[in-house]
Amino acid sequence: METEKTEVGMLREFIPILDRFSRKEVFFMSFLSIFLIWGCVGLIFQVVYGHIVTGMRDNVMWGIFISNFIFFMGLGYSGAVISAVFRLFRVKWAIPLVRMVEIITVISILIGPVYVLLCMGRLDRLQHLITDGRIQSPIYWDFLAINTFIIGSVIFLYVTSIRDFALLRDNSNLLKIGKFRKKLYKILSLNFKNKPAQIKYLKQAINIISTIIIPIAIILSTILSWIFGMTLRPGWHSTIFGPYFVFASIYSGTGLLIILMFIFRKIYKLEKYIEEKHFKYVSIILMILGAFYGYLTFTEYLTGWYGSESWELELIFKFFTPTFYGILFFCSSLFGIIIPIIVAAIPKLRTIRNVTIIGVFVVVSLWIKRYILIIPTLETPLLPIQDTRPEYITYSPTWVELSMVAGGFALFITLFIIISKFMPIISVAEVSEAIDNENLNQSKIL
């Protein structure tokens, strides 16, 4: 009974967020719509004129689309792992954060595969992946893996949200919403009555799904790395690409979580639930992941350099030469590894502002890393190419590609805002239960 009062009281704080769009939100959504429309124009242009309007050619057949694909898939895998770990180990301070990372998972895993489709020349033959797929192909493994994970991540978010759907169903009179939305809450709540037995079985189901989804996310991230690691190209043919992709994914997802914590805390006045300690704790996790990621990055290039193969050395030369990719490589290493570790390692520097800044550094740097993972390798052929125009050897994204990349990021933010209007961005039922348990423990001590 006490828990129900706490839930309703906390839900009232989220009512302004759930039942209306503020003027700032409308303005921001209008701003995002510009990029969405720009992305649609680019898509139409590509469909009408073909891939000639992109920077991709026979030599560099993958471009910024695949960079975005790897980036979003990494965010999706990381969100699942982070949330599942928090839940399995019952990390109490992380309870207000789990809903955010679960939403990151679902949105990212839906947007990421779209960029593979944009990179394909014959979308009318997409059904052949199902009817004529070759199990020997790592790309076919990825196709199966992505579809499996989409289903799993949606189920994971749904099961962890049932208690809040029931709360919204029972208190729909407090919200200014239509009949359709009220009916939808009733359907999604699955007749959940907040009874002790129901709560017990629901928690068991969440623990089971969490246990399953961690190895699935790690395996699928590894399968994604095999698309590169199982080739003989320089920079890709590496035995450490599996763990490298896993840590890079979780690292970038942690950085994005920090950014979202700051934004929602600031805009929706959630200082009561997302406290300074959350930024400090997550920054420590970021530091540990950054150390592992930095170690794997160092190992990747050290072994390539020590092998002294001419093809590999040619690629490494491009990474350390400013006229090629030296600036991007230096910036991604400095702002993506060194600075975040230093800031997170020094307690005095772990302020909300500084932690948010290094979160931005990590996300941007990891996207740059995905870009320089793909393009320089494809621009480094094993055999010399003569009498070929430079634009067929080197790669530069065109406005068409940039429009759809910008549209993808705008779509991610738009979907996050829409979902935050459909359900509380913080799990009201779980946070209320944690508050009541803490108050109960304190009263016992007194």
C-alpha positions in Angstrom: 0.0 0.0 0.0 2.8 2.3 0.9 4.6 1.5 -2.4 1.4 2.3 -4.4 1.3 5.8 -2.8 5.0 6.4 -3.6 4.4 5.2 -7.2 1.4 7.6 -7.7 3.3 10.5 -6.1 6.3 9.9 -8.4 4.0 9.4 -11.4 2.5 12.9 -10.8 6.0 14.3 -11.3 6.2 12.7 -14.8 2.7 13.9 -15.9 3.9 17.1 -17.5 6.4 15.0 -19.5 3.9 12.3 -20.5 0.8 14.1 -21.6 2.0 17.2 -23.5 4.8 18.6 -25.6 6.3 21.8 -24.3 7.2 24.7 -26.6 10.9 23.9 -26.4 10.2 20.3 -27.4 8.0 21.4 -30.3 10.7 23.8 -31.5 13.4 21.1 -31.1 11.3 18.5 -32.9 10.7 21.0 -35.7 14.5 21.5 -35.9 15.0 17.7 -36.1 12.4 17.5 -38.8 14.7 19.5 -41.1 17.3 16.8 -40.9 14.7 14.1 -41.3 13.4 15.7 -44.5 16.9 16.2 -45.8 17.6 12.5 -45.2 14.4 11.6 -47.1 15.4 13.8 -50.0 18.8 12.1 -50.1 17.2 8.7 -50.0 14.9 9.6 -52.9 17.9 11.0 -54.9 19.8 7.8 -54.3 16.9 5.5 -55.3 16.3 7.5 -58.5 19.9 7.9 -59.7 21.6 5.0 -58.1 24.8 4.7 -56.1 26.7 6.9 -58.5 25.5 9.9 -56.4 27.4 8.5 -53.4 31.2 8.4 -52.8 31.2 4.6 -52.9 33.0 3.0 -55.9 34.4 -0.4 -56.8 37.5 0.1 -54.6 35.8 1.7 -51.6 32.5 -0.2 -51.8 31.7 0.6 -48.1 31.5 4.1 -46.8 29.9 6.2 -44.2 26.8 4.1 -44.2 28.6 1.0 -42.9 30.4 3.3 -40.3 27.0 4.3 -39.0 25.7 0.7 -39.1 28.6 -0.5 -36.8 28.1 2.6 -34.6 24.4 2.1 -34.0 24.7 -1.7 -33.7 27.4 -1.1 -31.0 25.1 1.2 -29.1 22.4 -1.4 -29.3 24.5 -4.2 -28.0 26.0 -2.0 -25.2 22.6 -1.0 -23.9 21.5 -4.6 -23.5 24.7 -5.6 -21.7 24.7 -2.5 -19.4 21.1 -2.9 -18.4 21.3 -6.7 -17.9 24.4 -6.4 -15.8 22.8 -3.7 -13.6 19.7 -5.9 -13.1 21.5 -9.2 -12.4 23.9 -7.7 -9.9 21.0 -5.6 -8.4 23.0 -2.3 -8.5 20.6 -0.1 -6.5 22.1 3.2 -7.6 21.6 2.3 -11.2 17.8 1.7 -11.0 16.9 5.2 -12.4 19.2 4.6 -15.4 18.2 1.1 -16.7 15.2 2.3 -18.7 17.4 4.7 -20.6 19.9 2.1 -21.7 17.0 -0.3 -22.7 15.5 2.4 -24.9 19.0 3.0 -26.4 19.1 -0.7 -27.3 15.8 -0.8 -29.1 16.2 2.4 -31.1 19.8 1.7 -32.1 19.1 -1.9 -33.2 16.2 -0.6 -35.4 18.2 2.2 -37.0 21.5 0.4 -37.5 20.4 -2.2 -40.1 18.8 0.5 -42.3 22.3 1.7 -43.3 23.2 -1.8 -44.6 20.1 -1.6 -46.8 21.2 1.9 -48.0 24.5 0.4 -48.9 23.0 -2.3 -51.1 22.4 -1.7 -54.7 19.5 -4.0 -55.2 16.9 -3.7 -52.5 14.5 -5.6 -54.7 16.6 -8.8 -54.1 16.5 -8.4 -50.3 14.3 -11.4 -49.9 17.1 -13.6 -51.3 18.8 -13.3 -47.8 15.9 -15.5 -46.5 15.4 -17.8 -49.5 18.9 -18.2 -50.8 21.2 -17.3 -47.8 24.5 -19.1 -47.6 25.3 -20.2 -44.1 29.0 -20.0 -45.0 28.8 -16.2 -45.2 29.5 -14.1 -42.1 27.1 -11.5 -43.6 24.3 -14.1 -43.4 25.2 -14.8 -39.8 24.9 -11.1 -39.1 21.5 -11.1 -40.8 20.2 -13.9 -38.5 21.9 -12.3 -35.5 20.4 -8.9 -36.0 16.9 -10.2 -36.4 17.3 -12.3 -33.3 18.5 -9.4 -31.2 15.8 -7.1 -32.4 13.2 -9.5 -31.1 15.1 -10.0 -27.9 15.7 -6.4 -27.1 12.0 -5.4 -27.7 10.9 -8.2 -25.4 13.4 -7.1 -22.8 12.2 -3.5 -22.8 8.5 -4.6 -22.8 8.9 -7.0 -19.9 10.7 -4.5 -17.8 8.0 -1.9 -18.5 4.9 -3.9 -17.6 4.7 -2.6 -14.1 4.8 1.0 -15.4 2.1 0.2 -18.0 -0.1 -1.1 -15.2 0.5 2.1 -13.2 -0.4 4.3 -16.2 -3.5 2.2 -16.8 -4.7 2.5 -13.2 -4.0 6.3 -13.1 -4.9 7.3 -16.7 -7.4 9.8 -15.2 -4.4 11.9 -14.2 -3.2 12.1 -17.7 -4.7 14.2 -20.5 -4.6 11.3 -23.1 -7.0 9.9 -25.6 -9.1 6.7 -25.4 -6.7 4.8 -27.8 -3.7 5.4 -25.5 -5.7 4.4 -22.4 -6.7 1.2 -24.2 -3.2 0.5 -25.3 -1.9 0.8 -21.7 -4.6 -1.7 -20.7 -3.5 -4.2 -23.3 0.2 -3.8 -22.6 -0.2 -4.2 -18.8 -1.4 -7.8 -19.3 -3.8 -7.5 -16.4 -0.9 -6.9 -14.0 -2.4 -6.0 -10.5 0.8 -5.4 -8.6 0.3 -8.5 -6.5 3.3 -10.0 -4.6 3.1 -13.2 -6.6 3.0 -11.3 -9.9 5.9 -9.1 -8.9 7.9 -12.2 -8.0 7.3 -14.0 -11.3 7.9 -10.8 -13.3 11.3 -10.3 -11.5 12.2 -13.9 -12.2 11.4 -13.4 -15.9 13.5 -10.2 -16.1 16.4 -12.1 -14.5 16.1 -14.9 -17.0 16.0 -12.5 -19.9 18.9 -10.5 -18.5 21.0 -13.7 -18.1 20.2 -14.7 -21.7 20.7 -11.3 -23.4 24.2 -10.7 -22.1 25.9 -13.6 -23.9 23.6 -13.0 -27.0 24.8 -9.4 -27.2 28.4 -10.4 -26.8 28.2 -13.2 -29.4 26.4 -10.9 -31.9 28.9 -8.1 -31.5 31.6 -10.7 -32.1 29.8 -12.0 -35.2 29.7 -8.4 -36.5 33.5 -8.2 -36.0 34.0 -11.4 -38.0 32.7 -9.6 -41.2 36.0 -7.7 -41.0 38.3 -10.1 -39.1 37.8 -13.0 -41.5 39.2 -11.1 -44.4 42.9 -10.8 -45.2 42.8 -7.0 -45.5 45.2 -4.9 -43.4 43.7 -3.4 -40.3 40.9 -6.0 -40.4 42.5 -9.4 -40.2 43.0 -9.6 -36.5 42.2 -12.2 -33.8 41.4 -9.5 -31.2 38.6 -8.0 -33.2 35.9 -9.9 -31.3 36.7 -8.4 -27.8 37.7 -5.2 -29.5 34.2 -4.7 -30.9 32.6 -5.8 -27.6 34.5 -3.3 -25.5 34.2 -0.5 -28.1 30.4 -1.1 -28.1 30.0 -0.9 -24.4 32.4 2.0 -24.1 30.4 4.1 -26.6 27.1 3.1 -25.1 28.3 4.2 -21.6 29.3 7.6 -23.1 25.9 8.0 -24.7 24.2 7.1 -21.4 26.1 10.0 -19.7 24.9 12.4 -22.4 21.2 11.3 -22.0 21.5 11.5 -18.2 22.6 15.1 -18.5 20.0 16.1 -21.1 16.9 14.5 -19.3 18.1 15.7 -15.9 18.4 19.3 -17.2 15.3 19.5 -19.4 12.8 17.6 -17.2 14.3 18.6 -13.8 15.1 15.1 -12.7 17.8 16.1 -10.2 16.0 14.1 -7.5 16.5 10.8 -9.3 19.6 11.4 -11.5 22.1 12.7 -8.9 25.7 13.7 -9.1 26.7 10.3 -7.7 25.3 8.7 -10.9 27.7 10.7 -13.0 30.6 9.8 -10.8 29.8 6.1 -10.7 29.2 5.9 -14.5 32.5 7.8 -15.1 34.4 5.2 -13.2 32.8 2.5 -15.4 33.8 4.6 -18.4 37.4 4.8 -17.1 37.6 1.0 -16.7 36.2 0.4 -20.2 38.4 3.1 -21.7 41.5 1.4 -20.2 40.5 -1.9 -21.8 39.7 -0.2 -25.1 43.0 1.7 -25.1 44.9 -1.5 -24.4 43.2 -3.3 -27.4 43.8 -0.3 -29.6 47.5 -0.3 -28.7 47.8 -4.0 -29.3 46.1 -3.8 -32.6 48.5 -1.4 -34.1 51.6 -2.7 -32.3 51.2 -6.2 -33.7 50.6 -4.8 -37.2 53.7 -2.6 -37.0 55.9 -5.4 -35.6 54.9 -7.8 -38.3 56.4 -5.4 -40.9 54.3 -6.5 -43.8 54.4 -3.9 -46.5 50.6 -3.9 -47.0 50.0 -3.4 -43.2 52.7 -0.8 -42.9 51.2 1.2 -45.7 47.9 1.4 -43.8 49.7 2.3 -40.5 51.6 5.0 -42.3 48.2 6.6 -43.3 47.1 6.5 -39.6 50.2 8.5 -38.5 50.4 10.9 -41.4 48.4 14.2 -41.0 47.8 14.5 -44.8 45.9 11.2 -44.7 44.1 10.1 -41.5 46.7 11.2 -38.9 44.5 14.0 -37.5 41.4 11.8 -37.2 43.4 9.0 -35.6 45.2 11.3 -33.2 41.9 13.1 -32.1 40.1 9.8 -31.7 42.9 8.5 -29.5 43.4 11.6 -27.4 39.7 12.6 -26.9 38.4 9.1 -26.9 40.8 7.3 -24.6 43.4 9.5 -22.9 41.4 12.5 -21.8 38.3 10.5 -20.5 40.6 8.2 -18.5 42.4 11.2 -16.9 39.2 13.1 -16.0 37.5 10.0 -14.6 40.6 8.9 -12.6 40.9 12.2 -10.7 38.0 12.6 -8.1 38.1 16.4 -8.2 37.5 16.4 -12.0 34.4 14.2 -11.8 31.9 17.0 -11.9 28.6 16.6 -13.8 29.9 19.0 -16.5 33.3 17.4 -17.0 31.8 13.8 -17.0 29.3 14.9 -19.7 32.0 16.5 -21.8 34.1 13.3 -21.8 30.9 11.4 -22.6 30.5 13.5 -25.7 34.2 13.0 -26.5 33.8 9.2 -26.3 30.7 9.0 -28.5 32.2 11.3 -31.2 35.6 9.6 -31.0 34.1 6.1 -31.3 32.2 7.2 -34.4 35.4 8.5 -35.9 37.1 5.2 -35.1 34.4 3.3 -37.0 35.0 5.6 -40.0 38.8 5.2 -40.0 38.4 1.4 -39.4 36.7 1.1 -42.8 37.8 3.7 -45.3 41.6 3.6 -45.1 41.7 -0.2 -45.4 39.5 -0.1 -48.5 41.7 2.7 -50.0 44.8 0.5 -49.5 44.7 -2.1 -52.4 47.1 -5.1 -52.4 48.0 -4.5 -56.0 48.9 -1.0 -57.4 46.1 0.6 -59.4 47.3 2.6 -62.4 45.5 4.9 -64.8 42.5 5.3 -62.5 40.9 8.5 -61.5 41.7 9.5 -57.9 38.0 9.7 -56.9 37.7 5.9 -57.7 40.6 5.1 -55.3 39.9 7.6 -52.5 36.6 8.1 -50.7 34.7 11.2 -49.8 31.1 11.1 -48.6 28.7 13.1 -50.8 25.8 15.3 -49.6 23.5 12.3 -50.3 25.3 10.1 -47.8 25.7 12.9 -45.2 21.9 13.7 -45.5 21.0 10.2 -44.5 23.6 10.0 -41.8 22.2 13.2 -40.3 18.7 11.9 -40.8 19.6 8.7 -38.8 20.9 10.7 -35.8 17.8 13.0 -36.0 15.6 9.9 -36.1 17.3 8.4 -33.0 16.7 11.6 -31.0 13.1 11.9 -32.3 12.2 8.3 -31.3 13.8 8.8 -27.9 11.6 11.9 -27.3 8.5 10.1 -28.5 9.1 7.1 -26.3 9.7 9.4 -23.3 6.2 10.7 -24.0 4.7 7.2 -24.0 6.4 5.8 -20.9 8.4 7.4 -18.0 12.1 7.7 -18.9 12.7 6.4 -15.4 11.1 3.2 -14.2 8.6 4.6 -11.7 7.6 1.2 -10.2 11.2 0.1 -9.6 12.5 3.4 -8.2 9.4 3.7 -5.9 10.1 0.2 -4.6 13.7 1.0 -4.0 12.8 4.2 -2.1 10.3 2.3 0.1 12.8 -0.4 0.8 15.4 2.1 1.8 13.0 4.0 4.1 12.0 0.6 5.7 15.6 -0.3 6.3 16.3 3.1 7.9 13.2 2.8 10.2 14.4 -0.6 11.3 17.9 0.8 12.2 16.3 3.6 14.2 
